[in-house]
């Protein structure tokens, strides 16, 4: 894609919806192209209280990734991490099922202190992003309490108990979002979605059911996407019938869904104008019933993240051009 121009990299803002690792990788590529023109809206339904601390896993993954501080091997937490706290906690019989590195602990302790003093999750995220030298805007979808509940063969489990504590082993029967009805999008999120110079909305390659759906469950969020005056595209998390990260494939199987791009397209039906799929799935592009862009979607290094970001922006620009052409086209027939 080098040398290929696209207007969205030079003018107009982009909003990306994302969860943790996969979405953060795309956000990093987008930040390299867009800088301050990018706003990342992050899932907070994985947040929970642990050891008396406010933990925000997806938000921290995005902040660490965009700030160049994430651990590339684990995909979560900070690089150059040590584990003295966890070892000491184990010695005195504390809960150690959820790992907290020594460097990572600073984030949780400081966030908890600031939350107790009355600061919002959004204000803290904005300040930390500035301190990390992050050029893009990182915003939680809501400041209100929102929790993913996995209804499983072992009963109802809060997300981290299912994901980390039980390593996704219980079969999933249903997923719901506790607190969604009373949650509210923040003013900062609303402003980013209503910005005059907004050019594109991207749904990242995060788990649709665990990372994107909780964002869309906040009242008004789905309606905002449906009514968007700019193209909305999604990056499929499926490559050749498999999900690269996390339990996406397992969850889809247990919910009776096929792990295909067609299922992803159906899941986002009415919300997106186009879908980016991997080159290995190009043969089925014509059967998806939606505008499709084929690109390498596996992000293994910084350049592949930037390349996918560029593909998404070019695709968005083509959909915007198509939309403008259709709006200018004179209608046929007489007056109603």
Secondary structure, DSSP 8 states (H G I E B T S, - for coil): -TT---GGGTSSEEEEEE-SHHHHHHHHHHHHHHGGGEEEEE--TT-EEETTEEE-HHHHHHHHHHTT-B-TTTSSSBSS---HHHHHHHHTT---SS---HHHHHHHHHHHHHHHTT--HHHHHHHHHHHTT--SEEEESBSS--EEEEEETTEEEEHHIIIIISTT-S-EEEEEEETGGG--B-HHHHHHHH-TTEEEEEE-SS-IIIIIHHHHHSTTHHHHHHT-SSEEEEE-SEETTEESSTTHHHHHHHTT---SHHHHHHHTTTT-SEEEEEGGGGGGGGGSSSEEEEE-----SHHHHHHHHHHHHHHHHHHHHHHHHHHHS---S---
